[in-house]
Structures are given as structure tokens and as C-alpha cells.
């Protein structure tokens, strides 16, 4: 008994998934009719006028029915019910073809579909072919395997496999099984394989995804302080591909771009890297530490990549300061800066030598020597008493030029004269 297209579609749906729209099998067949992921963007565009991702397709029963009606309907008009069922399984329209997917022959599958659709399976079990059937083109054969011919032609390994499949009239299932053993399959994730197939099957959509990914990479790079220039163009292009094809997360994108955070002596990066550099250099100054530009660049790259944090870099500076000023190790570990600890010495030095307090810093040899003071008797690291530091300052050649020194000399002279009974 002949069956209608609607009955045929129902038979295929029941044979493929028992009518379940939300299933995805291990080889990437999606939905009630088990359509390969790689076919979904192109087939949805053909049937619906716009491309869908396989996840969107999985979640839309109406889209699945419309796409199935479009594709199966085309086979139905060309080959009839049995030929269409054979095409859906094996990619060729002969219901009596000897091919098998390993669990069911084409004939068995066609009979099952016809029966589930409410029809009566044919008793013709000879392999006579389908009258009037036109030979499939390479594009049609590739499509029956869930791919497009352009992809196979672009890769010698895939081209060889495809030619073998065409010659041996493999079923889609057999082709997929062999495909999983190829180097190409094993070295590309499912996400990347889907995108590569999209590039050949629907290049406009693939290019749109790449453009969006490129915009995302440029925005992220600028925010990190990376100057967008011709020199960084290749890195942006690589990042865009990995976002679109491999599904890179924001963290993976930052990890990749962070290695290109660079700055030259006298230059200053912008964005987040510039802010972090300002913070680190200010903290270094407060700790009395001088590091090379390469040290700061390495820290910034690690921070922007997410390999470390700003706090990690600041802790490294604390460790350096503890080594340089061992007397104050506990205070530094407790959160004080070396600049805080040096404040009393700086105040005394500014007063006694009559210098601008703002001109003093931790790199002044006199201040640095006071912070690295050792007990003259034991040689142990210790805090220099303020009175001792002030005496040291009064022996400094600079002190003799101060008004304090001149007043002190005059005062001593007056005292001597006074002792001799001379009064001015």
C-alpha cells in the first residue's frame, strides 16, 4: 500500500528516534529525524530562510519537522517512498542496495519505515534499482554523509576517504565510523569540526561568526592595554578563529592575548595593563624596590592572562623588600610599607639638613643606610635609634651648610666668650 509524505516522515521519525525531538546521538545526529549537526546550518537556511545552530535546532520541534519535510519531500518526489527512505539511511535511493550500517540493511530499514508509517513493505527484494533514477552528484553524495564536498576536497585525507565511500557506496553510518578514525577527526574538536563544515557549507554565516569573534578579540585586547596595530593583527585573527571555531571562553582569550602586553622604556600601556603598571610601580616605590622593565612586563602579562593576580605581584615586591630590609621583615609582612617605616628618619633628615621632605625617598643612600643599620657591637640587624641617626646627619658635610649648623657654631662661640667673661 502506497503511503503519503506525512506517513513516510512519521515512519522515519519513529525508526530514527521513536519520535523524540531532543536527543543527540554519539556521532552527532540531532533530533527526531537524526539530522547530522554539520548539515543543520545549511539545511535550516534552505528550508527556513535562516541558519540555526544545532542546539537551536534540537530545541525546536517545528523547525525539525519543516526541515525534514523539505529534504525528505524532495527525495519523495524524485524517488518515491521507498527510495526516499533509502536515501535517508544510506545516501543512495535503491531500497535493495546491499549496504548496511552494521545493524540494519537498507532493505530492512526501508521496510521498517514503511511499516511504521502505516504502509505495506514491498515484496521486491531484488537489487534492481529505482527506475528512472538519476545518479547522484558528488555534492549530493557528500551531503548524504553530513558534509559538503568542498570540505573533502580541501583535505587529502578526507578526500581519499570520501572517494572510497563513493566507490563502495557506503552508508552514512559506515562513513561516520571511518571518519572517526582519521587524523583530522581526532585533532579537531566537535565544535571546530562543525565550524569548518560551516565554512564550506554556509560561508556567509561562518564569516559573520568570525567577524563577531574578531570584534570581541579587539575589544578585549584594547581593554587589556594592547595597542591594536598591524603587528598584532595576526594574533587578533588567530584569537577570532579560536573563539568562533573552538568556543574559547573569556578566560582563554585573556590567557592568549595577555602574552602580547608589552611596553617600551618611557612608554606607558593603556587599559587595564596601564592601571596595573601604575599600581605596581607606586607600590615598588613605597617598598624601596627598583625592578627592570622586563620584570614589570612579565608581571603584567601574567596578570592579564589570569596566570597570577596584582596581589601576587605585590607580594613578590614585599618579599624583595624583606630581603633588602631584614630588620623590618615582620612589619613588612604585617602590611606596612617601607616608606611608612622610614618616615621618622625622613622627618629628622628634612629638619636637620633643612631639605624639602618631598625630595627624600627610600633610594637616598642616607635613608637606605639607616634602614639597613647593624649594631656596631654585635653586627646584628637592628633599628637605628633616632638620636644615633641624627648624630650621623650632623657629621654629614651637608649639615655644615645649614642655618642649624651656623646657629650652633655661633651659640658655641658665644658660650666660649661668655666663659671668658666677655659679653656681647
Buried (B, 14 or more C-beta within 10 A) or exposed (E): EEBEBEBBBBBBBBBBBEEEBEBBEEBBBBBBBBBBBBBBBBBBBBBBEEBBBBEEBBBBBEBBBBBBBBBBBEBBEBBBBBBBBBBBBBBBBBBBBEBBBEEBBBBEBBBBBBBBBBBEBBEEEEEEBBEEBEEBEEEBBBBBBBBBBBBBBEBEEBBEBBEEBBEEBBBBBBBBBBBEEBEBBEEBEEBBBBBBBBBBBBEEBBEEBBEEBBEBBBEBBBBBBBBEEEEBEEBBBEBBBBBBBBBBEEEBBBBBBBBBBBBEEEEEBBBBBBEBBEEBBEBBBBBBBEBEBEBBBBBBBBBBBBEBEBEEBBEBBBBBBBEBBEBBBEBBEEEBBBBEBBEEBBEBBBBBBBBEEEEBBBEBEBBBEBBBBEEEEEEEBEBBEEEEBBEBBBEBEBBEEBEBBEEBEEEEEEEEEEEEEEEE
